[in-house]
Amino acid sequence: MPCVVRKQDLSRHAAGPLGIALAALLMAMQSAHGATLETIAREAFLMDAATGAVLFEKNGDQPMPPASMSKMMTVHMLFERLKEGSISLDDTFSVSERAWRDGGAKSGGSTMFLSPGERVRVEDLIRGIVIQSGNDASIVVAEGLASSEETFAQAMTDRAHKLGLIHSTFRNATGLPDPEHMTTARDLALLAIETIQEFPEYYRYYAEKQFTYNGIRQGNRNPLLYRDTGVDGLKTGHTEASGYGLTASAKRGDRRLVLVVNGLPSMKVRSHESERLLEWGFREFENYKLYAAGDTVADADVWLGQERSVPLRIGKDLVVTLPRKARGEMKVAATFESPLPAPITKGDRLAKLVITAPGVDPIEVPLVAGTDVQRLGIFGRLGAALKYLLWGNTG
């Protein structure tokens, strides 16, 4: 039986309802290739939360000190315990002498103004970390969930690696300077998306603008929360080594972008540069819905099968992020061998969908058999072979 590679152009037929994107497959999409955008940030990373498409990056995988942006991982660990039910928002943790000394008002750093010996509700500690960036609250959570902050920091690192944040190493729960306490802009963006998607019931704390504890009111340090930008999180950071940084997430309509910047020279520049990069991402790019899960993309001929063809279907909803100006030149093609030999089992990976557009890397998505196709019996196979010998018909 002759077998040829068939490429079927589907550009005009790629359409379907918006759904969960093939994020892992679309992570390779780097529209930054054609981008002319520049930033004074030492590190910057901008991505679409639904598709995983990277819209812009600068030193995205360069190890960097994250300062208080580390607290996103501390809070993530707490959210996991809340979701699994091992703790509740009304549980209380005790403030140790060390938490007060190293993270409280006595330390001179960002603090929730906790007092040694008091017991604090978990919900108040969340707000103390997220809104007030309290180092004392972070240490209290670490000691409440583990035997020590050092043990908790190792658990943070282990959990981060399991989440795919392979370039992150945590040495404390606060982000206070440590030469081994490092992460990357990409890892922080992925952590933000993980938090948003896995803990919608708790993510809301990141959008709160102020919190009062022990009679002291403090405002959220995220400057973009106070502007009409769609930003609803997440966390700022600053040390002498890290410079000024921000992990921000903004939602407009059905789109959500996540931005990480670090190494900026001032709070004012951090605010302006973050807003500028987000505006650029929303303006220059759009998400395009191509196929819904289960859609038949093409039909492939079958050799020696009880059916003449098999539908090639997409396994998950497919949404791609493209520069708006590249949409008209997008190409969608299904590539597969033809005819395909029977037997075929539903779900077999038989082909791939290839999406190309100017300025982006090709996107490849697997296509699977939509049905089972049984092989013909001996007499059916002999008849098919004879037809091919006489007329070249493989159907």
Secondary structure, DSSP 8 states (H G I E B T S, - for coil): ---EEEEEE-TTT---------HHHHTT-BGGGG-----S-SEEEEEETTT--EEEEESTTS-B--GGGGHHHHHHHHHHHHHHTSS-TT-EEE--HHHHHHHSGGGTSS-----TT-EEEHHHHHHHHHTT--HHHHHHHHHHHSSSHHHHHHHHHHHHHHTT-TT-B-SSSS----TT-BB-HHHHHHHHHHHHHH-HHHHGGGG--EEEETTEEEE-S-GGGGSSS-EEEEEEEEETTTEEEEEEEEEETTEEEEEEEEEES-HHHHHHHHHHHHHHHHHHEEEEEEE-TT-EEEEEEEESBSSSEEEEEESS-EEEEEEGGGGGG-EEEEEEEESEES-B-TT-EEEEEEEE-TTS--EEEEEEESS-B-B--HHHHHHHHHHHHHH----
